[in-house]
């Protein structure tokens, strides 16, 4: 088949337009076009008065070789690549130990699924609860301020991505098309089939809950074993020779699990585990991350500014945005994890700390749009020395937010106009806060470093030049956003193993190798393959 890219059509095109566009592009007669399939559909809304849909199509024709020669210099006409997933190994019958996956976010979930599909019967350890129980605990925290440190937005089956917009796109390089495997498995577990072809697919929390359960059932059916409410306390390492080698895990409750191949997919908030690993000598480096606030506007305003008179179009859905501003003080401010038609959520995982995140359902029908507006920080400039210093910075900011918010898990918040003017807010305007348990109006400069305040005050008016109304006086800022990414990187080698602990495979967002559901799933597949090949070669 041929893959045609960059086929542009008006937003309101009719059913025959795609076929006619193919015939026109390839300069062929209708009789030569045998069939075509939609691979991807996006849109270009830079001119909101003339929004265009952009298609990628797989086309079967009767004169393929002739057309390839004819369009040899056209980058938009190529052979359709083989994107079928191919397993790299099959488990031998004489394995000494089963592989272990620590953590059941997207990375751990896909690592476990791939290992199970290859016959390795993985054991999956998750410190939190199964997704249904975890959901009850999370909603209980939002409604009653009763935080369970082991079962919340960060910890539990499905990982932090379960309580998010469920975005399934990233800028990660994916030459082996692992991302298609992620999408295929999600559809098999109940995701809408449209995620296979829309340019910015998303799922939403409630659909994710059901999907995670179905994927767990598949893994169990294939021989996997799940142990919930099980935290890894310490690695058991063989320290003979130059490099450490893993030989088992000490678990909560005093249990011991012998193992020699372990995928570490613990997410970006497992701070106690990071500390334990560092104390045992696992090589860790500090890495950059970002801090700031959640910003809320009425979704209808964002729709109007992005789509003009096409706002509300079913194909376009709720509008999103992506913004970047380079400040005079050398800092970069950018939007992150934009949630159209969503809510700001309480994402704390430790008592006495306030953290915000964003979440949407599949429908994206809530009143507000929200995103993080954050400032990049680096270990060299902002938390030098100890590899875990970034964690301590996160904690200090979260403790400040808890204190300023009233020490009841209410989040500190401020109207955009007041924040820009440097005065404390006293009442809410048209943009109603979506954060539960609740907010406390205050001065947000009290909860972040001065350079963060200065940078965001400069960035918001700049963003307003791109989206009119972004600096709207009664838009709302809620603090504090600190979990944009992991503050550490557990270094691994070309075989995906820890650089100094043989048999330990750091993976996903917590180890510093992913950012979001899709890229974490891809990394889980990569690491599962590397582990499987290692186990096969050892037998």
C-alpha distance (Angstrom), angle and dihedral (degrees) to the residues before:
residue distance angle dihedral
X1 . . .
X2 3.78 . .
X3 3.77 123.6 .
X4 3.77 114.9 -143.0
X5 3.79 117.4 -165.3
X6 3.79 135.1 -170.7
X7 3.81 96.1 28.7
X8 3.81 103.5 164.6
X9 3.80 125.2 -159.7
X10 3.82 135.0 164.3
X11 3.80 117.2 -89.1
X12 3.81 91.1 -113.7
X13 3.82 98.2 45.6
X14 3.81 119.7 147.6
X15 3.82 128.6 -116.7
X16 3.81 95.1 -93.9
X17 3.80 94.7 51.9
X18 3.82 96.2 87.2
X19 3.78 93.4 52.6
X20 3.79 91.6 46.7
X21 3.82 90.6 48.8
X22 3.83 90.4 53.7
X23 3.80 92.3 49.4
X24 3.78 90.7 48.0
X25 3.80 94.5 46.5
X26 3.81 95.0 48.8
X27 3.81 94.7 34.4
X28 3.79 92.3 -131.5
X29 3.78 136.9 135.5
X30 3.78 121.5 -104.6
X31 3.81 90.4 -109.7
X32 3.81 90.4 63.1
X33 3.82 93.0 56.7
X34 3.81 106.3 85.8
X35 3.83 99.5 174.3
X36 3.78 143.7 -36.1
X37 3.81 137.5 -154.5
X38 3.78 132.4 -157.6
X39 3.80 111.2 -115.4
X40 3.80 101.4 169.2
X41 3.79 138.3 -0.6
X42 3.78 124.7 -168.4
X43 3.76 136.5 151.7
X44 3.78 141.3 -128.3
X45 3.83 110.5 -140.3
X46 3.79 99.2 165.8
X47 3.79 87.0 113.8
X48 3.80 101.4 40.8
X49 3.80 91.2 -168.9
X50 3.80 90.6 61.2
X51 3.81 107.2 31.3
X52 3.78 113.0 178.6
X53 3.78 130.7 -159.6
X54 3.80 114.7 -133.9
X55 3.79 118.1 -151.5
X56 3.77 136.9 -165.0
X57 3.80 110.4 -161.9
X58 3.80 136.3 -173.6
X59 3.78 108.6 -142.4
X60 3.80 131.7 -167.6
X61 3.79 113.2 -154.2
X62 3.78 136.1 171.7
X63 3.80 95.1 -126.6
X64 3.81 103.4 44.7
X65 3.81 99.5 146.0
X66 3.79 92.8 47.9
X67 3.79 91.0 50.0
X68 3.81 92.7 48.2
X69 3.79 88.8 54.6
X70 3.78 92.2 45.1
X71 3.83 92.7 50.2
X72 3.82 97.8 35.1
X73 3.81 91.2 127.2
X74 3.80 95.7 44.1
X75 3.83 110.6 95.6
X76 3.81 89.7 -161.5
X77 3.82 94.6 65.4
X78 3.79 114.3 63.5
X79 3.81 142.0 136.4
X80 3.80 111.8 -79.1
X81 3.81 105.6 -106.5
X82 3.79 120.6 -124.0
X83 3.81 102.6 -108.0
X84 3.80 96.5 171.0
X85 3.78 111.7 131.4
X86 3.81 114.0 -118.8
X87 3.79 122.7 -164.6
X88 3.80 113.7 -125.6
X89 3.80 97.8 -152.0
X90 3.76 146.9 7.1
X91 3.79 121.3 -137.2
X92 3.82 114.4 -104.1
X93 3.78 119.6 -130.2
X94 3.80 95.8 -118.3
X95 3.80 103.5 60.8
X96 3.80 112.0 152.4
X97 3.81 95.7 -153.6
X98 3.77 134.2 12.9
X99 3.82 116.7 -116.5
X100 3.80 116.2 -104.5
X101 3.79 127.6 -142.2
X102 3.80 116.1 -161.0
X103 3.79 112.3 -157.4
X104 3.78 131.4 25.6
X105 3.77 104.5 -138.2
X106 3.82 119.3 117.7
X107 3.81 92.8 -70.7
X108 3.80 95.3 49.6
X109 3.79 91.8 41.3
X110 3.80 93.8 55.9
X111 3.80 93.3 40.3
X112 3.81 88.8 54.2
X113 3.80 92.6 45.1
X114 3.82 94.1 51.5
X115 3.81 92.1 46.2
X116 3.80 90.3 49.1
X117 3.80 92.0 48.4
X118 3.82 88.8 52.8
X119 3.81 90.7 51.2
X120 3.81 100.0 -108.3
X121 3.85 95.5 128.5
X122 3.82 95.8 -140.8
X123 3.79 125.0 -153.0
X124 3.81 110.9 -134.7
X125 3.81 120.2 -156.4
X126 3.81 119.8 -163.8
X127 3.80 123.0 177.6
X128 3.80 91.3 -155.7
X129 3.79 132.4 58.1
X130 3.79 134.3 -85.2
X131 3.78 111.7 -76.1
X132 3.85 98.3 -100.2
X133 3.80 93.7 50.6
X134 3.77 90.5 41.9
X135 3.80 91.0 52.8
X136 3.81 90.1 54.6
X137 3.81 90.7 51.1
X138 3.80 92.1 48.0
X139 3.79 95.0 49.4
X140 3.81 87.9 44.5
X141 3.79 89.7 57.6
X142 3.78 92.2 48.8
X143 3.81 92.4 50.0
X144 3.81 103.3 34.1
X145 3.82 105.2 20.0
X146 3.81 90.8 -120.8
X147 3.81 104.4 143.3
X148 3.81 119.3 -161.5
X149 3.84 104.6 -161.1
X150 3.81 90.9 -154.3
X151 3.81 98.5 44.2
X152 3.80 118.0 43.1
X153 3.80 143.3 94.8
X154 3.81 90.8 -50.3
X155 3.81 103.9 37.5
X156 3.78 128.8 53.2
X157 3.78 141.6 54.5
X158 3.80 110.7 -31.4
X159 3.80 95.0 25.3
X160 3.79 126.5 -131.2
X161 3.80 90.6 -41.8
X162 3.80 91.1 71.4
X163 3.80 90.4 71.5
X164 3.78 97.5 47.2
X165 3.77 140.4 77.1
X166 3.80 89.4 -76.2
X167 3.81 92.3 -125.4
X168 3.79 114.4 -175.6
X169 3.78 104.1 -167.2
X170 3.77 136.1 86.1
X171 3.79 143.1 158.8
X172 3.79 91.8 -114.5
X173 3.82 115.6 132.2
X174 3.80 108.8 -110.3
X175 3.79 108.0 177.2
X176 3.81 92.8 157.0
X177 3.81 92.7 52.3
X178 3.81 95.0 -121.8
X179 3.79 87.2 150.5
X180 3.80 89.4 69.1
X181 3.79 89.2 55.2
X182 3.81 89.1 53.0
X183 3.80 91.4 51.3
X184 3.82 93.6 44.9
X185 3.80 91.8 52.6
X186 3.80 91.8 47.4
X187 3.81 91.0 52.1
X188 3.81 89.9 47.8
X189 3.81 87.0 53.7
X190 3.79 93.2 52.2
X191 3.80 108.0 -82.3
X192 3.83 116.8 143.8
X193 3.82 110.8 -87.5
X194 3.80 89.6 -127.8
X195 3.81 90.0 78.4
X196 3.80 85.9 76.8
X197 3.80 93.3 65.5
X198 3.83 113.8 17.4
X199 3.79 112.6 98.4
X200 3.81 96.1 -129.1
X201 3.80 105.7 29.4
X202 3.78 121.9 -172.7
X203 3.79 135.1 175.0
X204 3.82 111.5 -169.4
X205 3.78 131.8 -137.4
X206 3.80 103.5 -78.3
X207 3.81 93.7 50.1
X208 3.81 90.5 46.1
X209 3.80 91.5 56.7
X210 3.81 92.1 58.3
X211 3.79 92.7 43.1
X212 3.79 94.0 51.8
X213 3.80 90.1 52.5
X214 3.80 92.0 51.1
X215 3.80 92.2 48.5
X216 3.79 90.0 50.8
X217 3.81 89.6 52.0
X218 3.81 89.9 51.5
X219 3.80 92.2 51.1
X220 3.80 91.6 49.1
X221 3.81 90.8 49.0
X222 3.81 88.5 53.7
X223 3.81 92.8 51.7
X224 3.80 104.2 -87.4
X225 3.80 122.3 140.2
X226 3.82 126.1 -147.3
X227 3.79 126.1 -155.3
X228 3.80 113.0 -173.0
X229 3.82 126.1 -168.0
X230 3.80 87.0 29.4
X231 3.79 117.7 130.8
X232 3.79 124.5 -170.2
X233 3.80 107.2 -125.5
X234 3.79 100.2 179.6
X235 3.78 143.4 -7.8
X236 3.79 118.5 -117.2
X237 3.80 103.9 -137.0
X238 3.78 133.3 -170.4
X239 3.79 101.9 -140.9
X240 3.80 98.3 -172.2
X241 3.79 112.6 124.7
X242 3.80 129.2 9.5
X243 3.81 97.4 -52.8
X244 3.77 130.4 48.3
X245 3.78 117.6 -118.0
X246 3.77 124.7 -155.5
X247 3.79 116.6 -124.4
X248 3.81 103.5 161.9
X249 3.78 150.4 -17.6
X250 3.80 130.8 -111.8
X251 3.79 107.1 -143.0
X252 3.79 135.6 -162.7
X253 3.79 112.2 -84.3
X254 3.80 91.7 37.8
X255 3.81 96.9 -78.5
X256 3.79 122.2 145.3
X257 3.80 125.7 -150.8
X258 3.82 119.2 -165.5
X259 3.81 111.8 -143.5
X260 3.78 140.9 143.0
X261 3.82 102.7 -165.9
X262 3.82 117.3 54.4
X263 3.80 131.3 170.8
X264 3.79 110.6 -151.0
X265 3.82 106.3 -152.9
X266 3.79 100.2 152.3
X267 3.82 102.1 144.4
X268 3.80 129.8 -123.3
X269 3.82 97.3 -72.0
X270 3.83 102.6 56.3
X271 3.78 91.3 107.9
X272 3.81 96.5 157.1
X273 3.81 89.8 53.5
X274 3.80 91.7 49.3
X275 3.79 88.6 53.5
X276 3.81 93.1 48.4
X277 3.80 91.8 49.2
X278 3.79 91.8 48.8
X279 3.82 91.5 49.7
X280 3.80 89.3 52.7
X281 3.79 91.4 53.7
X282 3.81 101.0 -104.6
X283 3.80 104.1 155.5
X284 3.82 111.1 -107.3
X285 3.78 131.7 170.4
X286 3.79 129.9 -164.2
X287 3.80 113.7 -114.8
X288 3.81 135.9 -168.7
X289 3.78 121.2 -89.9
X290 3.81 135.3 159.2
X291 3.80 139.5 -111.6
X292 3.77 134.7 -165.3
X293 3.80 141.0 97.7
X294 3.79 143.5 -58.9
X295 3.80 113.5 -105.7
X296 3.82 123.2 -153.9
X297 3.79 131.7 -162.6
X298 3.76 132.5 162.6
X299 3.79 107.4 -83.1
X300 3.80 90.7 -137.3
X301 3.80 89.5 62.7
X302 3.81 92.4 51.2
X303 3.83 89.8 47.7
X304 3.81 92.1 52.0
X305 3.78 94.1 47.8
X306 3.79 94.6 46.4
X307 3.79 101.1 37.0
X308 3.82 105.6 21.7
X309 3.80 112.2 -164.5
X310 3.81 88.7 -3.8
X311 3.82 91.7 67.9
X312 3.78 109.0 129.6
X313 3.80 95.1 30.2
X314 3.82 107.9 149.6
X315 3.80 94.1 -135.9
X316 3.81 92.8 51.8
X317 3.81 95.0 42.8
X318 3.80 119.6 -179.6
X319 3.80 112.1 -9.1
X320 3.78 122.7 -115.8
X321 3.80 132.4 -170.1
X322 3.78 141.6 -155.6
X323 3.80 118.1 -153.8
X324 3.81 135.2 -179.5
X325 3.81 131.3 -179.9
X326 3.80 128.3 -178.9
X327 3.80 108.6 -147.9
X328 3.78 132.3 -143.6
X329 3.82 90.2 -115.9
X330 3.80 90.4 60.8
X331 3.79 95.2 -103.8
X332 3.79 125.5 125.0
X333 3.81 120.7 -136.7
X334 3.79 119.8 -165.2
X335 3.77 142.8 164.0
X336 3.78 115.5 -107.8
X337 3.81 136.3 -173.5
X338 3.80 93.9 5.0
X339 3.82 110.5 -159.6
X340 3.82 113.8 -162.2
X341 3.78 113.7 -153.8
X342 3.79 91.3 0.3
X343 3.78 144.8 115.9
X344 3.79 139.1 -106.9
X345 3.80 108.7 -115.8
X346 3.78 137.3 -159.7
X347 3.80 106.3 -111.3
X348 3.82 103.2 175.5
X349 3.80 118.3 144.2
X350 3.81 98.8 174.9
X351 3.82 127.8 58.6
X352 3.79 116.8 -104.8
X353 3.80 95.3 24.1
X354 3.82 133.7 101.4
X355 3.80 122.3 -148.6
X356 3.81 128.7 169.9
X357 3.78 131.6 -150.8
X358 3.80 136.6 164.0
X359 3.80 131.5 -110.4
X360 3.81 138.3 -179.3
X361 3.75 135.1 -176.3
X362 3.80 120.2 -131.0
X363 3.81 91.3 -97.1
X364 3.82 94.3 53.5
X365 3.79 87.7 -152.3
X366 3.81 100.6 139.0
X367 3.80 117.4 119.5
X368 3.81 99.1 -113.3
X369 3.77 137.4 59.0
X370 3.79 115.3 -146.4
X371 3.77 139.0 -179.4
X372 3.76 138.8 163.5
X373 3.80 114.9 -97.0
X374 3.77 102.8 -160.1
X375 3.79 142.7 169.7
X376 3.78 122.0 -134.4
X377 3.81 115.9 -120.3
X378 3.79 130.5 -174.6
X379 3.81 135.2 -152.2
X380 3.80 91.8 -126.8
X381 3.79 93.0 58.1
X382 3.80 106.8 23.7
X383 3.82 111.5 25.2
X384 3.81 110.1 15.9
X385 3.78 127.2 173.6
X386 3.79 117.1 25.6
X387 3.84 114.3 61.5
X388 3.81 87.8 -134.0
X389 3.82 95.1 51.1
X390 3.80 91.6 103.5
X391 3.80 89.3 61.5
X392 3.78 90.8 54.1
X393 3.80 90.3 49.8
X394 3.81 89.8 52.3
X395 3.78 90.6 50.1
X396 3.81 93.8 50.0
X397 3.79 91.9 52.6
X398 3.80 92.5 45.8
X399 3.82 90.7 49.7
X400 3.81 90.2 51.0
X401 3.80 90.0 50.8
X402 3.81 90.3 50.1
X403 3.80 91.8 49.9
X404 3.81 96.7 45.0
X405 3.81 90.6 43.5
X406 3.82 91.2 60.1
X407 3.83 102.3 -93.1
X408 3.81 92.2 -91.5
X409 3.83 99.1 95.0
X410 3.79 91.7 -93.5
X411 3.80 108.3 140.2
X412 3.82 123.4 -124.9
X413 3.81 110.4 -114.2
X414 3.80 139.4 177.6
X415 3.78 137.0 -173.6
X416 3.79 113.1 -106.4
X417 3.79 92.6 -122.2
X418 3.79 92.3 52.1
X419 3.80 91.9 45.9
X420 3.79 91.1 53.6
X421 3.83 90.6 46.2
X422 3.81 93.4 46.5
X423 3.79 97.3 -121.8
X424 3.79 133.4 123.7
X425 3.81 116.3 -101.0
X426 3.78 118.7 -122.2
X427 3.82 106.1 179.6
X428 3.80 141.3 19.7
X429 3.81 121.7 -110.2
X430 3.81 131.0 -161.5
X431 3.81 94.4 -48.6
X432 3.79 105.2 79.4
X433 3.81 117.2 -153.4
X434 3.79 115.0 -110.3
X435 3.82 96.8 -168.1
X436 3.77 117.5 114.0
X437 3.07 137.8 -134.0
X438 3.84 80.2 39.0
X439 3.79 144.3 -94.9
X440 3.80 137.4 -99.0
X441 3.80 115.5 -147.5
X442 3.78 110.0 -130.3
X443 3.80 144.4 124.7
X444 3.82 108.5 -64.8
X445 3.79 92.8 -157.9
X446 3.82 84.7 79.9
X447 3.82 93.2 68.0
X448 3.83 104.4 45.9
X449 3.82 135.4 46.7
X450 3.80 116.4 -86.2
X451 3.81 93.4 -110.3
X452 3.82 89.8 58.1
X453 3.81 91.4 51.8
X454 3.81 92.2 47.0
X455 3.78 93.9 47.3
X456 3.82 94.9 49.2
X457 3.81 91.6 45.5
X458 3.80 87.9 56.1
X459 3.81 94.7 43.1
X460 3.81 100.9 50.8
X461 3.84 95.5 63.3
X462 3.82 88.0 45.9
X463 3.80 89.9 52.8
X464 3.80 88.4 48.8
X465 3.81 88.3 64.2
X466 3.81 88.2 60.3
X467 3.82 97.6 39.7
X468 3.78 112.1 27.0
X469 3.79 108.2 -136.7
X470 3.80 95.6 29.3
X471 3.81 89.0 116.4
X472 3.80 90.8 45.9
X473 3.79 108.0 156.3
X474 3.81 97.0 -125.1
X475 3.79 96.5 42.5
X476 3.79 109.6 118.5
X477 3.80 136.2 -120.9
X478 3.82 118.8 -162.9
X479 3.80 125.2 -171.2
X480 2.81 149.9 -95.9
X481 3.85 122.8 16.1
X482 3.80 110.4 173.9
X483 3.81 106.5 140.8
X484 3.81 98.6 75.0
X485 3.80 89.5 128.0
X486 3.77 140.6 -22.3
X487 3.81 114.6 -63.8
X488 3.82 90.0 -145.9
X489 3.79 139.9 50.8
X490 3.81 121.1 -147.3
X491 3.77 98.0 -150.5
X492 3.79 118.9 -129.0
X493 3.81 133.8 -174.6
X494 3.79 132.3 -125.5
X495 3.82 89.2 -77.3
X496 3.83 91.4 55.5
X497 3.82 92.4 -111.2
X498 3.78 125.5 127.1
X499 3.79 109.4 -86.2
X500 3.80 90.9 -121.5
X501 3.82 107.6 20.7
X502 3.78 115.5 66.9
X503 3.79 113.8 -142.9
X504 3.83 95.1 21.9
X505 3.81 114.1 113.1
X506 3.85 112.9 -167.2
X507 3.79 108.7 -155.6
X508 3.76 146.4 169.1
X509 3.76 132.6 10.6
X510 3.79 97.9 -34.7
X511 3.79 92.5 56.9
X512 3.79 91.2 47.4
X513 3.81 100.2 -103.9
X514 3.80 105.3 105.1
X515 3.78 143.2 31.1
X516 3.78 116.5 -156.1
X517 3.79 138.9 -2.3
X518 3.80 98.7 -65.1
X519 3.80 98.8 46.5
X520 3.81 90.7 42.4
X521 3.80 90.5 53.5
X522 3.80 90.2 49.3
X523 3.79 91.5 50.6
X524 3.80 90.0 49.2
X525 3.80 89.8 56.6
X526 3.80 92.8 47.8
X527 3.78 93.4 50.1
X528 3.82 93.8 44.0
X529 3.80 89.1 54.5
X530 3.81 92.3 49.5
X531 3.80 91.4 48.6
X532 3.82 92.4 47.6
X533 3.80 92.6 51.2
X534 3.80 90.0 49.2
X535 3.80 92.6 50.5
X536 3.80 91.8 48.6
X537 3.81 92.0 49.6
X538 3.81 90.7 50.3
X539 3.82 93.6 57.9
